[in-house]
């Protein structure tokens, strides 16, 4: 196990290197820079613009910028935002990341709590009304665009009952009631697609496992139905579910760009969106590298969890 | 920073088509955010001082009605986060909004005409075309907070601030607006003298716009810059309690304010980026003032406790259709004229703003500076409907140019707003009628800006924001050296007109020159224009009294006038 983890950690180095290099290149391939945007409505000369680029350090050659960037990756210090002058990592870790993590955590939790039991019910009552209802809702959850659902959740109650989520983000310490609403409702909306995916996968896996000989044996030896399902069926169906949750958490993180905008949450997603729109290289690089590292570690954790969930993997 | 949303960018009609398509009963999901209004004020009143004389200050009287009440909180929504809060280092809108409520400028601008008005300077003189002398209000003092601790505002503070704004660099993107100023001098404690390098009448506009606020040197020294909320220290009627460039701000009444004290206890700004979420915030009573309301949806906003205001469009933004004149096929004037002839501006207007009451304008849809409506109708291509004769003439021009069937790539961007794409889409069948195949290339905003700046575009349908005075768009977008002259338009006669207009002291004569310039451009057709005179509806809770509209954002009253608003709760 230890060797396995060490091997995976070693593999992370080239993965991370490729990922951050891709980030560096992609940020610079997209046309336009902060100075073009800063001066857009002004009357200025090319010399004026270049002088500002020089002062901001975005006129350096690409190799020089890349060297600086690699140092930043190693030290974890991505400098300050071109626009706000605020330390990127400081802003990320203190202000933005907690919101996104909280949102993603609850979205994942809701997805699991809704999707897995629904999938089990659908499998146990295959081809019943319950099965059809659950599968229909599941298809709906996959089909409905998340941003549309989010908009409906915000707007319809406002028109029908004069109510919508509290505006102006509050931390839990500032206003617990508002904070809970501001996080849990978006998380619930975010979880819909995940729940649908998990429901379908759980149903499919459960149906497969339920037809296995060891399940029949377990039942034949008189184990209670709940024990058979939870201890024998579900545990065997878990492995692909865990893999899917791992992938879906990365998808959820990417989705925060949209959800944080719609629900006006000042998290990592909106920070990244603003950084890209303003061509704020330190912000974009800092956020993407941090997310990349996060997703790589998440996958490592999932890989490590396989043998725990299913001891046969160790063999 | 026009990556940052200005009036045009904020006019977002996001997801409209999709939401309509779903048949959701709440058609109120559409939103458009835009500029405030303007009125039909006489052009003669624009760009004070009148002539070369003296313009005395006339303090804006507070409402005399007995109904005016002290207290209450005004809840405003703001639609776009700023990158930071230094008003001198931005062309975004939130920072100056806050500073104009919590501090003052040398001058300010009228709510709807954008006419320069007294602010810290109670009067000013222009002893000669190169000299401006401003007399400051001797009562003015800074907030009673560290490090200024209520000290008097001095001419040195004004000079410091103006130099800070006009020193080129990353912290002063508007420095070019002040490039014709030779010197700033504090001649005594309350007098500032500005010397120009050459006569330049529109100089009062950058001196009075909302970004030109006065800051105290010791505040800059203390914080290093003014980018964060805790560095907002001013001399205005409100004190900034907290502010964040991306989430909002809270202002409270300044108990030691030296001028007419504000009525409101508190003003709370909440930034909401999503247009539908802003509508929901207003409908749920969490905001007292709405975004700009799309005309088709006004009924959704009507309620017993809501007043719908309609403001004239202000600003001197321009909306253009065309491309560089130095490459095929637009290098042939016949092609440009043909395009101009077949653009049906009414159809485009309705595609962009469904249901709105609009009249076709020339270059500016601004009642103060635009070509009079009767004259607009006489321009080729500006009639109420494209006629068969115009189509035939356009076809003949295309045939003569030998470009029938040519494909043109039209850049447009969603970041401005959906309105631009709607407009570009409406163009496709119009140009198809004369054998031009228009292919749309929807770009990300900064990428489109890059293409414009590098002049790598072939054709565009875009809008360019400008405020206060038409000199900026007329110069930047069309003069030979204009930064926004993406059309490669080089015309000595026109350049001379720009110079003459910028030096004309008589407001009436200057207005006539500006109208002549617009006609010259539209006749020569370096690029086509589509603009409308239209009303901008804003929903306001009736309890909000003395609402005066806004210059920059339909989502809130301008910081200049917050002290005049009261709540009748």
Interface residues (C-beta under 8 A of the other chain):
Chain A: X30 X31 X32 X33 X35 X36 X37 X38 X39 X40 X41 X42 X43 X44 X48 X51 X52 X55 X56 X81 X83 X84 X85 X86 X147 X148 X151 X152 X154 X155 X156 X157 X158 X159 X162 X163 X164 X165 X166 X167 X168 X169 X261 X262 X263 X264 X266 X270 X274 X277 X278 X279 X280
Chain B: X1 X2 X3 X4 X6 X15 X18 X19 X22 X24 X26 X28 X29 X77 X81 X83 X84 X91 X168 X169 X170 X173 X174 X175 X176 X177 X179 X225 X227 X228 X245 X246 X247 X248 X268 X270 X271 X272 X273 X274 X276 X277 X279 X280 X281 X283 X284 X285 X286 X287 X300 X415 X444 X445 X446 X447 X449 X450 X451 X453 X464 X465 X466 X472 X475 X476 X482 X483
